[in-house]
Amino acid sequence: AAPHRDPAARALRYLVRVPMLVWHLLVHLPLTLLLITPLTAAMRLGGDEGLDHRVIRAWSAGLMRVFGFRLRRVGTPLPGGVMFVANHVSWIDIEMLHSQRMMGFVAKREISQWPVVGWMASRAETIFHARGSTESLGGVLHEMLARLREGRAVGVFPEGGTRGGDEIGPFHARIFLAAVEAGVPVQPVALKYGDGGSAQSVVAFGPRENFVANFFRLLGEPARVAEVHFLQPILPGQAEGRRRIAELARQRIVEAMGMSPDAAAGD
């Protein structure tokens, strides 16, 4: 798939979606913030999930719809303390995962400065990391370990950054240390845009494209399916050591994406 370049069709989509986005930000966002305060966080509407987590999931799913993505889930996210690891395509990966299961993401610190998404990420328990800083990584691992031991979920993009959409880079093994020490499962997640992942490169950041440019370009793209595949988890004791867990998690995502192991980056 390639970016849709029909100016008339793109203008029509902006005409429809920009008001939807404004409504989502000016009406739904304040309502969301009112419902994720400490006073409402402990409320339950059936099941074990708190009201605050349900509201964040609903807001994220709504944002995906504004951008024309039709969500499709395959598999089931594990409950409780679990580390979710996924391939990383674009900023919208966070919204897609948050639409399915509340988790505190490990994300680069720059995201905290992004309009709307960065602010919402901060309110959604994101752990920000200064890339290249050993001290920052130590603090991130400590926070991840604490959350996992409390029975909370964390989400990680172990490639360390986004790519062009047509490859999956090597997974950094150190980030898996928190799951090993906490004794919790690691569940790989494959994120696919377009039928069979045909729009990965469209959704991904283009050369020299920043967040704002990618945000508004995607807002004008045709409607597409967005698939989130929750894959077979790696249970404690099933793989020895963080490096083997990283390799196995990546292998399962590569297979779910339909990529050849030899063609995937880093092999």
BAKE-620444 format. One record per residue: residue number from 0; chain; x, y, z of N, C-alpha, C in turn. Coordinates in steps of 0.1 Angstrom, whole numbers, plus 5000, padded with zeros to 4 digits. Layout:
N
pos:unit:n.xx:n.yy:n.zz:ca.xx:ca.yy:ca.zz:c.xx:c.yy:c.zz
NUM:A:X:Y:Z:X:Y:Z:X:Y:Z
...
***
This chain:
267
pos:unit:n.xx:n.yy:n.zz:ca.xx:ca.yy:ca.zz:c.xx:c.yy:c.zz
0:A:5008:4988:5000:5000:5000:5000:5009:5012:5000
1:A:5004:5023:4994:5011:5036:4993:5002:5047:4999
2:A:5008:5058:5003:5000:5069:5008:4990:5073:4997
3:A:4978:5076:5001:4968:5079:4991:4970:5094:4987
4:A:4971:5096:4974:4975:5110:4969:4964:5117:4962
5:A:4952:5112:4962:4941:5118:4955:4937:5131:4963
6:A:4940:5143:4958:4937:5155:4966:4923:5157:4970
7:A:4914:5153:4961:4899:5156:4964:4895:5146:4975
8:A:4899:5133:4974:4895:5124:4984:4901:5127:4998
9:A:4913:5131:4998:4920:5135:5010:4913:5147:5016
10:A:4910:5157:5008:4903:5169:5013:4889:5165:5020
11:A:4882:5156:5013:4869:5152:5019:4871:5145:5032
12:A:4882:5136:5033:4884:5130:5046:4887:5140:5057
13:A:4895:5150:5054:4898:5160:5064:4886:5168:5068
14:A:4877:5170:5058:4865:5177:5061:4856:5170:5071
15:A:4857:5156:5070:4849:5148:5080:4856:5146:5093
16:A:4869:5143:5092:4876:5139:5104:4881:5150:5113
17:A:4884:5161:5107:4889:5172:5116:4879:5176:5126
18:A:4866:5178:5122:4856:5180:5133:4854:5169:5143
19:A:4856:5156:5138:4855:5145:5147:4867:5146:5157
20:A:4879:5149:5152:4891:5151:5161:4889:5162:5171
21:A:4884:5173:5166:4881:5184:5176:4871:5180:5186
22:A:4861:5173:5183:4851:5169:5193:4857:5159:5202
23:A:4865:5150:5197:4872:5140:5206:4881:5147:5216
24:A:4888:5158:5212:4897:5165:5220:4890:5174:5230
25:A:4880:5181:5225:4873:5191:5234:4862:5186:5242
26:A:4856:5175:5238:4845:5170:5246:4848:5156:5253
27:A:4853:5147:5245:4856:5134:5251:4868:5134:5260
28:A:4878:5142:5256:4890:5143:5265:4887:5148:5279
29:A:4880:5160:5280:4877:5164:5293:4869:5154:5301
30:A:4860:5147:5295:4852:5137:5302:4861:5126:5307
31:A:4870:5122:5298:4880:5112:5302:4888:5116:5314
32:A:4893:5128:5314:4901:5133:5325:4893:5133:5338
33:A:4880:5137:5337:4871:5137:5349:4869:5123:5355
34:A:4870:5113:5346:4868:5099:5351:4880:5091:5354
35:A:4892:5097:5353:4904:5090:5357:4911:5097:5369
36:A:4903:5104:5377:4909:5110:5389:4910:5099:5400
37:A:4918:5102:5410:4919:5092:5421:4906:5088:5427
38:A:4896:5097:5427:4883:5094:5433:4876:5084:5425
39:A:4878:5083:5412:4870:5073:5404:4879:5061:5400
40:A:4892:5061:5402:4900:5051:5398:4897:5037:5404
41:A:4892:5037:5416:4889:5025:5423:4875:5019:5420
42:A:4867:5027:5412:4854:5022:5409:4854:5010:5399
43:A:4845:5001:5401:4844:4989:5392:4830:4988:5386
44:A:4829:4986:5373:4816:4984:5367:4815:4970:5362
45:A:4818:4960:5371:4818:4946:5367:4831:4942:5362
46:A:4836:4930:5368:4849:4926:5364:4860:4932:5373
47:A:4872:4930:5370:4883:4935:5378:4889:4948:5373
48:A:4885:4952:5361:4891:4964:5355:4885:4977:5361
49:A:4894:4986:5365:4889:4998:5371:4883:5008:5361
50:A:4874:5017:5365:4868:5026:5356:4878:5035:5349
51:A:4889:5039:5355:4899:5047:5349:4905:5040:5337
52:A:4908:5027:5338:4914:5019:5327:4904:5017:5316
53:A:4891:5015:5319:4881:5013:5309:4879:5026:5301
54:A:4880:5037:5308:4878:5050:5301:4890:5053:5291
55:A:4902:5050:5296:4914:5053:5287:4913:5043:5275
56:A:4909:5031:5277:4907:5022:5266:4897:5027:5256
57:A:4886:5032:5261:4875:5037:5252:4880:5050:5245
58:A:4888:5059:5251:4892:5071:5245:4902:5067:5234
59:A:4911:5058:5236:4921:5053:5226:4914:5047:5214
60:A:4904:5038:5217:4897:5032:5206:4889:5043:5198
61:A:4884:5053:5204:4878:5064:5197:4887:5072:5188
62:A:4899:5074:5193:4909:5081:5185:4913:5073:5173
63:A:4914:5060:5174:4917:5051:5163:4906:5053:5152
64:A:4893:5053:5157:4882:5055:5148:4882:5068:5140
65:A:4886:5079:5148:4887:5092:5141:4897:5091:5130
66:A:4908:5084:5131:4918:5082:5120:4914:5072:5110
67:A:4902:5066:5111:4897:5057:5101:4902:5043:5102
68:A:4907:5039:5114:4912:5025:5116:4901:5017:5122
69:A:4898:5005:5116:4889:4996:5121:4896:4985:5129
70:A:4894:4985:5142:4902:4976:5151:4898:4962:5149
71:A:4907:4953:5149:4905:4939:5149:4915:4932:5158
72:A:4910:4925:5168:4919:4918:5177:4919:4903:5175
73:A:4931:4897:5175:4932:4883:5174:4940:4878:5187
74:A:4934:4868:5194:4940:4864:5207:4935:4872:5218
75:A:4940:4869:5230:4935:4876:5242:4947:4880:5251
76:A:4947:4893:5255:4957:4898:5264:4957:4891:5278
77:A:4968:4888:5283:4968:4881:5296:4964:4892:5307
78:A:4958:4887:5318:4954:4896:5329:4966:4898:5338
79:A:4965:4907:5348:4975:4908:5358:4988:4913:5354
80:A:4998:4910:5362:5012:4914:5359:5018:4907:5347
81:A:5020:4914:5336:5026:4908:5324:5033:4919:5316
82:A:5044:4915:5309:5051:4924:5301:5046:4921:5286
83:A:5040:4931:5280:5037:4930:5266:5048:4936:5258
84:A:5052:4929:5247:5063:4934:5238:5057:4934:5224
85:A:5059:4945:5217:5053:4946:5203:5063:4953:5194
86:A:5061:4950:5181:5068:4957:5170:5064:4972:5170
87:A:5073:4981:5166:5070:4995:5167:5070:5001:5153
88:A:5058:5007:5150:5057:5013:5137:5055:5028:5137
89:A:5046:5033:5146:5044:5047:5147:5038:5050:5161
90:A:5035:5063:5163:5030:5068:5176:5016:5061:5179
91:A:5009:5057:5168:4996:5052:5170:4996:5038:5176
92:A:5007:5031:5176:5008:5018:5182:5004:5019:5197
93:A:5007:5030:5204:5004:5031:5218:4989:5032:5219
94:A:4982:5039:5211:4967:5040:5211:4961:5027:5208
95:A:4966:5020:5198:4960:5007:5195:4961:4997:5207
96:A:4973:4996:5213:4974:4987:5225:4966:4992:5236
97:A:4965:5005:5239:4957:5010:5250:4942:5008:5247
98:A:4938:5006:5235:4924:5003:5232:4920:4989:5236
99:A:4930:4981:5239:4928:4967:5242:4930:4963:5256
100:A:4941:4969:5262:4945:4965:5276:4953:4976:5281
101:A:4949:4980:5293:4957:4991:5300:4970:4986:5304
102:A:4981:4994:5300:4994:4990:5303:5003:5003:5304
103:A:5012:5003:5313:5021:5015:5314:5033:5012:5304
104:A:5034:5021:5294:5044:5019:5284:5058:5025:5288
105:A:5068:5019:5283:5081:5025:5283:5083:5031:5270
106:A:5085:5044:5270:5086:5052:5257:5097:5063:5259
107:A:5102:5067:5247:5112:5077:5247:5107:5090:5253
108:A:5116:5097:5260:5112:5109:5267:5106:5120:5258
109:A:5110:5120:5245:5105:5130:5236:5090:5130:5234
110:A:5084:5118:5236:5070:5116:5234:5062:5125:5244
111:A:5068:5127:5256:5061:5135:5266:5059:5150:5261
112:A:5066:5154:5251:5065:5167:5246:5056:5168:5234
113:A:5051:5157:5229:5042:5157:5217:5028:5162:5221
114:A:5022:5170:5213:5008:5175:5216:4998:5164:5218
115:A:4990:5165:5228:4979:5156:5231:4983:5142:5234
116:A:4990:5135:5225:4994:5121:5227:5004:5121:5239
117:A:5013:5130:5239:5023:5130:5250:5017:5132:5263
118:A:5007:5142:5264:5001:5145:5276:4992:5133:5281
119:A:4985:5127:5272:4977:5115:5275:4986:5103:5279
120:A:4997:5102:5273:5006:5091:5277:5011:5093:5291
121:A:5013:5105:5295:5017:5108:5309:5006:5104:5319
122:A:4994:5107:5315:4983:5104:5324:4980:5089:5324
123:A:4985:5082:5314:4982:5067:5312:4994:5059:5317
124:A:5001:5064:5327:5011:5056:5334:5024:5053:5326
125:A:5027:5061:5316:5038:5059:5308:5051:5061:5316
126:A:5061:5052:5313:5074:5054:5320:5083:5060:5309
127:A:5088:5072:5310:5096:5078:5300:5111:5075:5302
128:A:5118:5073:5291:5132:5069:5292:5140:5078:5282
129:A:5151:5082:5288:5161:5090:5280:5170:5080:5272
130:A:5168:5079:5259:5175:5069:5252:5190:5072:5252
131:A:5198:5062:5254:5213:5063:5255:5218:5066:5269
132:A:5209:5067:5279:5213:5070:5292:5212:5058:5301
133:A:5223:5053:5305:5223:5041:5314:5216:5043:5327
134:A:5218:5056:5333:5211:5059:5345:5196:5059:5343
135:A:5191:5064:5332:5177:5065:5330:5171:5050:5328
136:A:5179:5042:5321:5174:5028:5319:5173:5021:5333
137:A:5183:5023:5341:5182:5017:5355:5170:5021:5362
138:A:5166:5034:5361:5154:5038:5368:5141:5032:5362
139:A:5142:5031:5348:5130:5025:5341:5129:5010:5345
140:A:5140:5003:5346:5139:4989:5350:5134:4987:5364
141:A:5138:4996:5373:5133:4996:5387:5118:4998:5388
142:A:5113:5008:5380:5099:5011:5380:5091:5000:5374
143:A:5096:4994:5363:5089:4983:5357:5088:4971:5366
144:A:5099:4968:5373:5099:4957:5383:5089:4959:5394
145:A:5088:4971:5399:5078:4974:5409:5064:4972:5405
146:A:5061:4977:5393:5047:4976:5387:5044:4961:5385
147:A:5053:4954:5379:5050:4939:5376:5048:4932:5389
148:A:5055:4935:5399:5053:4928:5412:5040:4932:5419
149:A:5035:4943:5415:5022:4948:5420:5010:4941:5412
150:A:5014:4934:5402:5003:4928:5394:4998:4937:5383
151:A:5006:4947:5379:5002:4956:5368:5009:4953:5356
152:A:5004:4957:5344:5010:4954:5331:5019:4965:5327
153:A:5029:4962:5319:5038:4972:5313:5039:4968:5298
154:A:5041:4978:5290:5042:4976:5275:5056:4981:5271
155:A:5062:4973:5262:5076:4977:5258:5077:4975:5242
156:A:5084:4984:5236:5088:4983:5222:5103:4980:5222
157:A:5107:4967:5222:5121:4963:5225:5130:4966:5213
158:A:5125:4970:5202:5134:4975:5191:5141:4988:5195
159:A:5136:4995:5204:5142:5007:5208:5138:5020:5200
160:A:5130:5018:5190:5125:5029:5182:5117:5024:5171
161:A:5111:5034:5163:5103:5030:5152:5112:5027:5140
162:A:5107:5020:5130:5114:5017:5118:5105:5020:5106
163:A:5109:5017:5094:5102:5020:5082:5089:5012:5080
164:A:5087:5002:5088:5074:4995:5087:5076:4981:5080
165:A:5087:4980:5072:5088:4968:5064:5099:4958:5070
166:A:5103:4961:5083:5113:4952:5089:5111:4953:5104
167:A:5116:4943:5111:5116:4943:5126:5130:4941:5131
168:A:5135:4951:5138:5149:4951:5142:5151:4941:5154
169:A:5164:4940:5158:5167:4931:5169:5161:4937:5182
170:A:5157:4928:5191:5151:4932:5204:5163:4933:5214
171:A:5162:4944:5221:5172:4947:5232:5169:4938:5244
172:A:5178:4929:5248:5175:4919:5258:5174:4925:5272
173:A:5181:4936:5275:5182:4941:5288:5168:4945:5294
174:A:5159:4950:5285:5146:4954:5290:5138:4943:5295
175:A:5141:4930:5292:5134:4919:5296:5138:4914:5310
176:A:5148:4921:5316:5153:4917:5329:5142:4919:5340
177:A:5134:4929:5338:5123:4932:5348:5113:4920:5348
178:A:5110:4914:5337:5101:4903:5336:5107:4891:5343
179:A:5120:4889:5340:5127:4877:5346:5127:4878:5361
180:A:5131:4890:5366:5132:4891:5381:5118:4891:5388
181:A:5108:4896:5381:5095:4896:5387:5088:4883:5386
182:A:5093:4874:5377:5087:4861:5375:5073:4862:5368
183:A:5072:4871:5358:5059:4872:5352:5060:4868:5337
184:A:5049:4865:5330:5049:4861:5316:5052:4873:5307
185:A:5058:4870:5296:5060:4880:5285:5051:4876:5274
186:A:5042:4885:5269:5033:4882:5258:5037:4891:5246
187:A:5042:4884:5235:5045:4892:5223:5032:4896:5216
188:A:5032:4908:5210:5021:4914:5203:5025:4918:5189
189:A:5018:4914:5179:5021:4918:5165:5011:4929:5161
190:A:5016:4940:5157:5007:4951:5152:5008:4952:5137
191:A:4996:4951:5131:4996:4951:5116:4985:4961:5111
192:A:4990:4969:5101:4981:4980:5096:4978:4976:5081
193:A:4965:4977:5078:4961:4973:5064:4959:4958:5064
194:A:4953:4953:5053:4950:4939:5052:4964:4931:5051
195:A:4966:4922:5060:4978:4915:5060:4991:4923:5063
196:A:4989:4935:5069:5000:4943:5072:5005:4951:5059
197:A:4996:4953:5050:5000:4959:5037:5003:4974:5038
198:A:4999:4980:5049:5001:4995:5051:5011:4999:5062
199:A:5020:4989:5065:5030:4992:5076:5038:5004:5072
200:A:5043:5005:5060:5052:5016:5056:5044:5029:5054
201:A:5031:5028:5052:5023:5040:5051:5021:5047:5065
202:A:5019:5038:5075:5016:5043:5088:5029:5048:5095
203:A:5040:5042:5091:5053:5045:5097:5057:5059:5094
204:A:5066:5064:5102:5072:5078:5099:5080:5077:5086
205:A:5077:5087:5078:5085:5088:5066:5098:5095:5068
206:A:5107:5095:5058:5120:5102:5060:5119:5117:5064
207:A:5125:5120:5075:5125:5134:5081:5111:5138:5084
208:A:5102:5129:5086:5088:5132:5090:5087:5133:5106
209:A:5082:5144:5111:5081:5144:5126:5067:5140:5130
210:A:5065:5141:5143:5052:5136:5148:5040:5144:5142
211:A:5041:5157:5142:5030:5165:5137:5026:5162:5123
212:A:5037:5161:5115:5035:5158:5100:5028:5144:5099
213:A:5033:5134:5106:5028:5121:5105:5013:5120:5110
214:A:5011:5128:5121:4997:5128:5127:4987:5133:5116
215:A:4990:5144:5110:4980:5150:5100:4980:5142:5087
216:A:4991:5136:5083:4991:5128:5071:4982:5116:5073
217:A:4983:5109:5085:4975:5098:5087:4960:5101:5088
218:A:4957:5114:5093:4944:5118:5094:4937:5119:5081
219:A:4944:5120:5070:4938:5121:5057:4939:5108:5049
220:A:4944:5097:5055:4946:5085:5048:4932:5077:5047
221:A:4931:5068:5037:4918:5061:5036:4916:5052:5049
222:A:4904:5048:5051:4901:5039:5062:4908:5025:5060
223:A:4913:5020:5070:4921:5007:5070:4918:4999:5082
224:A:4920:4986:5081:4919:4977:5093:4932:4979:5100
225:A:4931:4978:5114:4943:4977:5122:4942:4965:5131
226:A:4951:4956:5129:4950:4943:5136:4960:4943:5148
227:A:4956:4938:5159:4965:4936:5171:4964:4921:5174
228:A:4975:4914:5173:4976:4900:5175:4983:4897:5189
229:A:4975:4892:5198:4981:4888:5211:4986:4874:5210
230:A:4999:4871:5210:5004:4858:5206:5007:4850:5219
231:A:5011:4838:5216:5014:4828:5227:5024:4834:5237
232:A:5020:4835:5249:5029:4841:5259:5041:4832:5262
233:A:5052:4838:5267:5064:4831:5272:5062:4831:5287
234:A:5059:4819:5293:5057:4818:5307:5070:4817:5315
235:A:5070:4821:5328:5082:4820:5335:5088:4806:5335
236:A:5101:4805:5332:5107:4792:5332:5107:4785:5319
237:A:5099:4790:5309:5099:4784:5296:5111:4787:5287
238:A:5117:4798:5290:5129:4802:5283:5140:4807:5293
239:A:5152:4803:5291:5162:4805:5301:5170:4819:5297
240:A:5168:4828:5306:5175:4841:5305:5168:4851:5296
241:A:5172:4863:5298:5165:4874:5291:5168:4875:5276
242:A:5180:4870:5272:5184:4871:5258:5175:4860:5250
243:A:5173:4849:5256:5165:4839:5249:5151:4843:5249
244:A:5146:4849:5259:5132:4855:5259:5130:4865:5248
245:A:5140:4874:5247:5140:4884:5236:5139:4878:5222
246:A:5148:4868:5220:5148:4861:5207:5135:4854:5204
247:A:5129:4847:5214:5117:4840:5212:5105:4849:5209
248:A:5105:4860:5217:5094:4870:5215:5095:4876:5201
249:A:5107:4880:5197:5108:4885:5183:5104:4875:5173
250:A:5109:4863:5174:5106:4852:5165:5091:4850:5163
251:A:5083:4851:5174:5069:4849:5173:5062:4861:5166
252:A:5067:4873:5168:5061:4885:5161:5065:4884:5147
253:A:5077:4881:5143:5081:4880:5129:5072:4870:5122
254:A:5070:4858:5128:5061:4848:5122:5047:4853:5120
255:A:5042:4860:5130:5028:4865:5129:5027:4876:5119
256:A:5038:4883:5116:5037:4893:5106:5039:4887:5092
257:A:5042:4874:5091:5044:4868:5078:5057:4871:5072
258:A:5067:4875:5080:5080:4879:5074:5089:4866:5074
259:A:5098:4866:5065:5108:4856:5065:5119:4859:5075
260:A:5123:4850:5083:5133:4853:5093:5146:4858:5087
261:A:5149:4854:5075:5161:4859:5068:5160:4873:5063
262:A:5147:4877:5060:5145:4890:5055:5143:4901:5066
263:A:5139:4896:5078:5137:4906:5089:5150:4912:5093
264:A:5150:4924:5097:5162:4931:5100:5169:4925:5113
265:A:5182:4925:5113:5189:4921:5125:5192:4906:5124
266:A:5187:4898:5115:5190:4884:5114:5202:4882:5106
***
